[in-house]
Amino acid sequence: MTEPHPDADVLLDLALGDLPEPDRGRLMRHVRTCERCGPEYADMAAGLDHVLVAAPRAEPSPGFDRAVLAAMGMAAPLAVPAVGHDGVAAPTAHGATAHTAHGATAPTVHGASAAPPHRRGSVGPGRHTTTSAPRDRRRRAVALTAAVAAAVGAFLGAIVTAGVLGHEPASEVSAVGTAVTTADGTRVGTVSTGYAEEGEVLVVEVAGRAGAVYACRLVHADGTSEVVGEWTLAEDAATWVVPAPAVAADRLELVGQSGGVWASAPL
C-alpha cells in the first residue's frame, strides 16, 4: 500500500522541529524517499532558516496568519478578534481552526504578548525545542506567511526567470533596514537588526560585483573598530548574519581588499 502524503501543516511541524517521536522519525524516512514531499519539505525548511533568523521580535496581532491566508484566497475570511482597552484580545471559541490550502489548519490566537529572542540555527531536521506559547504562535505566523510567499513566488517564477534570461537589470535590494551606500551615495544594500538564540544579530544584504571580497567592520564612537566577518559576493548579491556588537557601534563599513571603504551605513 502506498504511504499517504502528509499535508502542509504536518510538514511545517516537522520543519519547525515540533513533531514528537515516533511520528517525526516516520515522516523523516518518508520525505527522504518521496519525490513529491522531499523537495517540498526541503524548500520549507530552507525558507524557515532564512525567515526566522531575521524576523522582527514583535508578536503578530491576533488572527494575523488567518487574515493573510484569507487575503490570498486560501481560506474563508475570518473576523479578527476584537482587542479591549487593556490590549488583550477578546476570547474566541476554544480549539477553533481555519482550514487552509492542502488541509493545513491555522490555530486560533487567544491573545498577544511580547516574544522572547529567537533561537539561532537550523530549524530543519532534528531541531526540536520547547518554547512558550507566544513564541510558538509567532513562529507559526511567520512560517505561514513564508509559505504564502513561496506560493506567490512559484506563480511569479516564470516572470522572474524571463527577466534574468532577457538580461534585465537586477532587482533593487530590499527597502527594509538602513541603507548601505557607497561614497557617492549609491545604494548597494541594507543592514537591519534581527534576533537569534544568543541575542541581537545584524542582517546585511548587499548587491555588487560577483567575486568581490569585503570585510565587515564595525566602528565605535571612540574610533575603535572590529571586523566581524569577511565574505565573497556570489551571483551579484548576498545576505549575511553576524552577531551584534557587545558595545553599540556607530557605523558599519564594508572594506575591500585594498583597505578602502567600499560602502557604509550608520547604525
GIURGI-V837018 format. One record per residue. N is the residue number from 1. RES is the residue in three letters. PSI is psi as a letter, one per 30 degrees, with the letter a starting at -180 (* if undefined). Layout:
# GIURGI-V837018
n=N res=RES psi=PSI
n=N res=RES psi=PSI
This chain:
# GIURGI-V837018
n=1 res=MET psi=k
n=2 res=THR psi=k
n=3 res=GLU psi=k
n=4 res=PRO psi=k
n=5 res=HIS psi=k
n=6 res=PRO psi=k
n=7 res=ASP psi=l
n=8 res=ALA psi=e
n=9 res=ASP psi=e
n=10 res=VAL psi=e
n=11 res=LEU psi=e
n=12 res=LEU psi=e
n=13 res=ASP psi=e
n=14 res=LEU psi=e
n=15 res=ALA psi=e
n=16 res=LEU psi=f
n=17 res=GLY psi=g
n=18 res=ASP psi=g
n=19 res=LEU psi=k
n=20 res=PRO psi=l
n=21 res=GLU psi=l
n=22 res=PRO psi=f
n=23 res=ASP psi=e
n=24 res=ARG psi=e
n=25 res=GLY psi=e
n=26 res=ARG psi=e
n=27 res=LEU psi=e
n=28 res=MET psi=e
n=29 res=ARG psi=e
n=30 res=HIS psi=e
n=31 res=VAL psi=f
n=32 res=ARG psi=f
n=33 res=THR psi=f
n=34 res=CYS psi=k
n=35 res=GLU psi=f
n=36 res=ARG psi=e
n=37 res=CYS psi=f
n=38 res=GLY psi=e
n=39 res=PRO psi=e
n=40 res=GLU psi=e
n=41 res=TYR psi=e
n=42 res=ALA psi=e
n=43 res=ASP psi=e
n=44 res=MET psi=e
n=45 res=ALA psi=e
n=46 res=ALA psi=e
n=47 res=GLY psi=e
n=48 res=LEU psi=e
n=49 res=ASP psi=e
n=50 res=HIS psi=e
n=51 res=VAL psi=e
n=52 res=LEU psi=e
n=53 res=VAL psi=e
n=54 res=ALA psi=f
n=55 res=ALA psi=k
n=56 res=PRO psi=l
n=57 res=ARG psi=f
n=58 res=ALA psi=k
n=59 res=GLU psi=k
n=60 res=PRO psi=l
n=61 res=SER psi=l
n=62 res=PRO psi=k
n=63 res=GLY psi=g
n=64 res=PHE psi=e
n=65 res=ASP psi=e
n=66 res=ARG psi=e
n=67 res=ALA psi=e
n=68 res=VAL psi=e
n=69 res=LEU psi=e
n=70 res=ALA psi=e
n=71 res=ALA psi=f
n=72 res=MET psi=g
n=73 res=GLY psi=g
n=74 res=MET psi=f
n=75 res=ALA psi=l
n=76 res=ALA psi=k
n=77 res=PRO psi=k
n=78 res=LEU psi=k
n=79 res=ALA psi=k
n=80 res=VAL psi=k
n=81 res=PRO psi=k
n=82 res=ALA psi=k
n=83 res=VAL psi=k
n=84 res=GLY psi=a
n=85 res=HIS psi=f
n=86 res=ASP psi=g
n=87 res=GLY psi=g
n=88 res=VAL psi=k
n=89 res=ALA psi=k
n=90 res=ALA psi=k
n=91 res=PRO psi=k
n=92 res=THR psi=l
n=93 res=ALA psi=k
n=94 res=HIS psi=k
n=95 res=GLY psi=g
n=96 res=ALA psi=k
n=97 res=THR psi=l
n=98 res=ALA psi=k
n=99 res=HIS psi=k
n=100 res=THR psi=a
n=101 res=ALA psi=k
n=102 res=HIS psi=g
n=103 res=GLY psi=g
n=104 res=ALA psi=l
n=105 res=THR psi=k
n=106 res=ALA psi=k
n=107 res=PRO psi=k
n=108 res=THR psi=k
n=109 res=VAL psi=k
n=110 res=HIS psi=g
n=111 res=GLY psi=l
n=112 res=ALA psi=k
n=113 res=SER psi=l
n=114 res=ALA psi=k
n=115 res=ALA psi=k
n=116 res=PRO psi=l
n=117 res=PRO psi=k
n=118 res=HIS psi=l
n=119 res=ARG psi=k
n=120 res=ARG psi=l
n=121 res=GLY psi=a
n=122 res=SER psi=k
n=123 res=VAL psi=g
n=124 res=GLY psi=b
n=125 res=PRO psi=k
n=126 res=GLY psi=f
n=127 res=ARG psi=j
n=128 res=HIS psi=k
n=129 res=THR psi=l
n=130 res=THR psi=k
n=131 res=THR psi=l
n=132 res=SER psi=l
n=133 res=ALA psi=e
n=134 res=PRO psi=e
n=135 res=ARG psi=e
n=136 res=ASP psi=e
n=137 res=ARG psi=e
n=138 res=ARG psi=e
n=139 res=ARG psi=e
n=140 res=ARG psi=e
n=141 res=ALA psi=e
n=142 res=VAL psi=e
n=143 res=ALA psi=e
n=144 res=LEU psi=e
n=145 res=THR psi=e
n=146 res=ALA psi=e
n=147 res=ALA psi=e
n=148 res=VAL psi=e
n=149 res=ALA psi=e
n=150 res=ALA psi=e
n=151 res=ALA psi=e
n=152 res=VAL psi=e
n=153 res=GLY psi=e
n=154 res=ALA psi=e
n=155 res=PHE psi=e
n=156 res=LEU psi=f
n=157 res=GLY psi=e
n=158 res=ALA psi=e
n=159 res=ILE psi=e
n=160 res=VAL psi=e
n=161 res=THR psi=e
n=162 res=ALA psi=e
n=163 res=GLY psi=e
n=164 res=VAL psi=e
n=165 res=LEU psi=f
n=166 res=GLY psi=g
n=167 res=HIS psi=h
n=168 res=GLU psi=l
n=169 res=PRO psi=k
n=170 res=ALA psi=k
n=171 res=SER psi=k
n=172 res=GLU psi=k
n=173 res=VAL psi=l
n=174 res=SER psi=k
n=175 res=ALA psi=f
n=176 res=VAL psi=k
n=177 res=GLY psi=a
n=178 res=THR psi=k
n=179 res=ALA psi=k
n=180 res=VAL psi=k
n=181 res=THR psi=l
n=182 res=THR psi=l
n=183 res=ALA psi=e
n=184 res=ASP psi=g
n=185 res=GLY psi=g
n=186 res=THR psi=k
n=187 res=ARG psi=k
n=188 res=VAL psi=f
n=189 res=GLY psi=a
n=190 res=THR psi=l
n=191 res=VAL psi=k
n=192 res=SER psi=l
n=193 res=THR psi=k
n=194 res=GLY psi=a
n=195 res=TYR psi=k
n=196 res=ALA psi=a
n=197 res=GLU psi=e
n=198 res=GLU psi=f
n=199 res=GLY psi=b
n=200 res=GLU psi=k
n=201 res=VAL psi=l
n=202 res=LEU psi=k
n=203 res=VAL psi=j
n=204 res=VAL psi=k
n=205 res=GLU psi=k
n=206 res=VAL psi=k
n=207 res=ALA psi=k
n=208 res=GLY psi=a
n=209 res=ARG psi=k
n=210 res=ALA psi=k
n=211 res=GLY psi=f
n=212 res=ALA psi=k
n=213 res=VAL psi=k
n=214 res=TYR psi=k
n=215 res=ALA psi=k
n=216 res=CYS psi=j
n=217 res=ARG psi=k
n=218 res=LEU psi=k
n=219 res=VAL psi=k
n=220 res=HIS psi=l
n=221 res=ALA psi=f
n=222 res=ASP psi=g
n=223 res=GLY psi=f
n=224 res=THR psi=l
n=225 res=SER psi=l
n=226 res=GLU psi=k
n=227 res=VAL psi=k
n=228 res=VAL psi=f
n=229 res=GLY psi=l
n=230 res=GLU psi=k
n=231 res=TRP psi=l
n=232 res=THR psi=k
n=233 res=LEU psi=k
n=234 res=ALA psi=k
n=235 res=GLU psi=h
n=236 res=ASP psi=f
n=237 res=ALA psi=l
n=238 res=ALA psi=l
n=239 res=THR psi=k
n=240 res=TRP psi=k
n=241 res=VAL psi=k
n=242 res=VAL psi=l
n=243 res=PRO psi=k
n=244 res=ALA psi=k
n=245 res=PRO psi=k
n=246 res=ALA psi=e
n=247 res=VAL psi=k
n=248 res=ALA psi=k
n=249 res=ALA psi=l
n=250 res=ASP psi=f
n=251 res=ARG psi=k
n=252 res=LEU psi=k
n=253 res=GLU psi=k
n=254 res=LEU psi=j
n=255 res=VAL psi=k
n=256 res=GLY psi=l
n=257 res=GLN psi=f
n=258 res=SER psi=f
n=259 res=GLY psi=f
n=260 res=GLY psi=l
n=261 res=VAL psi=j
n=262 res=TRP psi=e
n=263 res=ALA psi=l
n=264 res=SER psi=l
n=265 res=ALA psi=k
n=266 res=PRO psi=k
n=267 res=LEU psi=*
